[in-house]
Amino acid sequence: MKTQDKRRFAIFGNLYQPKKSAGVQKILSCLAAKGAEVLMERDFYDFLVSGQQLRVEGVEVFDGSDFDADFVISMGGDGTFLRSAHFVGSKGIPVMGVNMGRLGFLADVNPTTVEAAVNALYAGDYELETHAVIQVKTDNQPLQTCPRALNDIAVLKRDNASMISIRTVVNGQHLVTYQADGLIVSTPTGSTAYSLSNGGPIIVPQTGTMCLTAVAPHSLNIRPIVLKDDSRIELTVESRSHQFLIAIDGRSEKCAEGTRLTITRAPYGIRIVRRSGQSYFATLREKMSWGLDVR
């Protein structure tokens, strides 16, 4: 860790929210007042300077994962947070999410409280949660994208193709062959994302589990199942189109029919900055509007 007046912050941001640029200026001003070294991902820098005509001075520009910092700040929604986590990878750099979007389970710092959040980082008044990452390997087709996910890995039918057949083996034992539009393997972090929208359970982070949730299964008897996260999940997909999609935290690409996918826990996790005393259950109540009388 650097000395306090020379801490380094790497900033990632959403490239599709031009109305939120005021929040970026606020955090840059706050970091400048602290004497911090500020780095910014090139795509976000170009978006602000060329697209939004903002003056962004005194920052070091970097590409992708070519950076080192004490903290990463993700400015956007949960999608931006996932992208930031993708580039952090195994670096172990803590990530703080500033929610410039809508729901925001991962990006939970409100733009209006950015200054207080930065002050808390300097004061050490925060907590770090290590969230599990999962990874996928293919037997005969190398993936073009990063094979690791903080939220989920899904196999899905292509476009208007018929449902796919997904033979699923857990720790060498046949579980079931899903007939469905797809199958989601989610971490606890990802349980409130795509899995939840398909009827999966909400799983408290750091519980050491993974969840399998089918997408539009042919049989109504199929239900989500929660496994220990040291499980080895093997998937073999058959499709009438002879291809299917694999989506890794939303980054999708085509795979050939018959490709065997092996999903396991990755050897590292992502460290997420939380405000001291913040309750996961309070966040759930707020984001899910639990207990809210809508009458």
LINLIN-V532049 format. One record per pair of residues at least 12 apart in sequence whose C-alpha atoms are under 10 Angstrom apart, sorted by the first residue. I is the first residue (numbers start at 1). GAP is how many residues later the second one is. Records with the same first field share a line. If there is no record, write none. Layout:
I=GAP  GAP
//
This chain:
1=68  69  70
2=34  67  68
3=33
4=30  31  32  117  118  119
5=26  28  29  30  31  32  117
6=28  29  30  31  32  64
7=24  27  28  29  30  31  62  63  64  115
8=23  27  28  29  30  31  60  61  62  63  64
9=22  27  28  29  30  31  50  58  59  60  61  62  63  64  84  86
10=27  28  29  30  31  49  50  51  52  57  58  59  60  61  62  63  64  74  78  83  85
11=13  16  17  27  28  29  30  31  33  34  48  50  51  58  60  61  62  63  64  73  84  85
12=27  28  29  30  31  32  33  52  60  61  62  63  64  68  69  71  72  73  75  85
13=27  28  30  31  32  34  35  60  61  62  63  64  66  67  68  70  71  84  85  87
14=29  30  33  60  61  62  63  64  65  66  67  69  86  87
15=28  29  30  31  32  33  36  60  61  65
16=28  31  60
17=30  59  83  84
18=29  30  33  34
19=33  81
20=55  56  80  81  91
21=27  31  33  54  79
22=32  89
23=52  75  76  77  87  88  89  91
24=24  30  32  51  74  76  87  90
25=23  29  30  31
26=85  86  88  89
27=46  48  71  84  85  86  87  88  90  91
28=28  29  30  31
29=86
30=84  85  86  88  89
31=84  87  88
32=26  27
34=84  85  88
36=23
37=21  22  23  32  33
38=19  20  21  22  23  31  34
39=19  20  21  22  23  28  29  30  33  34
40=16  19  20  21  22  23  24  27  32  33
41=18  19  20  21  22  23  24  25  26  43
42=18  19  20  21  22
43=18  19  20  21
44=17  31
45=14  15  16  17
46=15
63=24
64=19  20  22  23  24
65=19  20  21  22  23  24  26
66=21  22
67=20  21  24
68=20  23  25
69=19  22  23  24  25
70=22  23  24  25
71=21  22  23  24  25  50  200  201  202
72=12  13  16  21  22  23  24  25  200  201
73=21  22  23  24  25  34  45  200
74=21  22  23  24  25  26  32  33  35
75=21  22  23  24  25  26  32  34  36
76=21  22  23  24  25  26  28  31  35
77=20  21  22  23  24  25  26  27  28  29  30  31
78=19  20  21  22  23  24  25  26  27  28  29  30  73  115
79=22  25  27  28  170  171
80=17  18  19  20  21  26  27
81=14  15  16  17  18  23  24  25  26  69
82=15  24  25  67  68  69  167  168
83=66  67  166  167  168
84=12  13
85=48  64  65  184  185  186  187
86=60  61  62  63  64  163  184
87=59
88=182  183
89=44  57  59  60  61  179  180  181
90=43  176  177  178  179  180  181
91=177  178  179  180
92=38  176  177  178  179  180
93=177  178  179  180
94=34  35  36  176  177  178  179  180
95=12  33  34  175  176  177  178  179
96=12  13  21  22  25  32  175  176  177  178  179
97=12  13  14  17  175  176  177
98=12  13  14  15  16  19
99=12  13  15
102=185
103=183  184  185
104=179  183
105=84  85  87  88  175  178  179  181  182  183
106=83  84  166  167  168
107=165  166  167
108=165  166  167  175  179
109=164  165  166
117=156  157  158
120=155  156
121=152  153  154
124=152
125=149  150  151  152
126=147  148  149  150  151  152
127=144  145  146  147  148  149  150  151
128=142  143  144  145  146  147  148
129=76  77  140  141  142  143  144  145
130=75  76  138  139  140  141  142  143
131=19  20  56  57  58  74  75  76  77  137  138  139  140  141
132=17  18  19  55  56  57  58  73  74  75  76  77  78  97  133  134  135  136  137  138  139
133=15  16  17  18  19  53  54  55  56  57  96  131  132  133  134  135  136  137
134=13  14  15  16  17  18  19  51  52  53  76  95  114  129  130  131  132  133  134  135
135=12  13  14  15  17  18  113  126  127  128  129  130  131  132
136=12  13  17  97  98  110  112  124  125  126  127  128  129  130
137=97  123  124  125  126  127
138=96  97  117  121  122  123  124  125
139=119  120  121  122  123
140=115  116  118  119  120  121
141=114  115  118  119  120
142=113
143=103  109  110  111  112
144=107  108  109  110
145=102  103  106  107  108
146=102  103  105
147=100  101  102  104  116  119
148=100  101  115  116  117  118
149=36  37  38  41  98  99  100  101  102  116  117  120
150=36  37  38  39  40  98  99  116  119  120
151=33  34  35  36  37  38  39  40  41  42  43  44  97  98  99
152=32  33  34  35  36  37  38  39  41  42  43  58  59  60  95  96  97  98
153=30  31  32  33  34  37  41  59  93  94  95  96  97  98  99  110
154=28  29  30  31  32  40  41  58  59  60  61  91  92  93  94  95  96  97  98
155=26  27  28  29  30  59  60  80  81  82  89  90  91  92  93  97  98  99  100  106
156=24  25  26  27  28  58  59  81  87  88  89  90  91  96  98
157=23  24  25  26  58  80  81  82  83  84  86  87  88  89  97
158=23  24  81  83  84  85  86  87  88  96
159=85  86
160=81
161=20  78  79  80  81  82  83
162=17  18  19  77  78  79
163=15  16  17  18  19  52  53  54  55  75  76  77  78  81
164=13  14  15  16  17  18  19  53  54  73  74  75  76  77  78  79  80  93
165=12  13  14  15  16  17  18  70  71  72  73  74  75
166=12  13  14  15  16  17  48  68  69  70  71  72  73  92
167=12  67  68  69  70  71  93
168=15  44  65  66  67  68  69  93  94
169=63  64  65  66  67  93
170=57  61  62  63  64  65  92  93
171=59  60  61  62  63
172=59  60  61  62
173=59  60  61
174=59  60
175=58  59
176=46
177=58  59  60
178=36  37  39  40  41  44  59
179=35  36  37  38  39  40  43  58  59
180=34  35  36  37  38  39  42
181=33  34  35  36  37
182=31  32  33  34  35  55  62  63  64
183=12  15  29  30  31  32  33  34  41  52  63
184=14  16  27  28  29  30  31  40  62  63  64
185=25  26  27  28  29  39  40  41  48  63  78  79
186=14  17  23  24  25  26  27  40  63
187=16  17  18  19  20  21  22  23  24  25  39  42  78
188=13  14  15  16  17  18  19  20  21  22  23  38  41
189=13  14  15  16  17  18  21
190=12  13  15  20  21  59
191=12  13  14  19  20  21  22
192=12  92  96
193=56
194=19  21  55  56
195=16  17  18  19  20  29
196=17
197=16  18
198=15  16  17  18  19  26
199=14  15  16  17  24  25
200=12  13  14  15  23  24  25  26
201=12  23  24  25
202=82
203=23
204=76  77  80
205=75
207=21  22
208=19  20  21  22  57
209=17  18  19  20  21  22  56
210=15  16  17  18  19  20  21  54  55
211=13  14  15  16  17  18
212=12  13  14  15  21
213=12  13
228=37
229=34  35  36  37
230=34  35  36
231=32  33  34
232=30  31  32  33
233=28  29  30  31  32
234=26  27  28  29  30
235=23  24  25  26  27  28
236=21  22  23  24  25  26
237=18  19  20  21  22  23  24
238=18  19  20  21
239=17  18  19
240=17
241=15  16
242=13  14  15  16
243=12  13  14  15  16
244=12  13  14  15
245=12
246=15
//
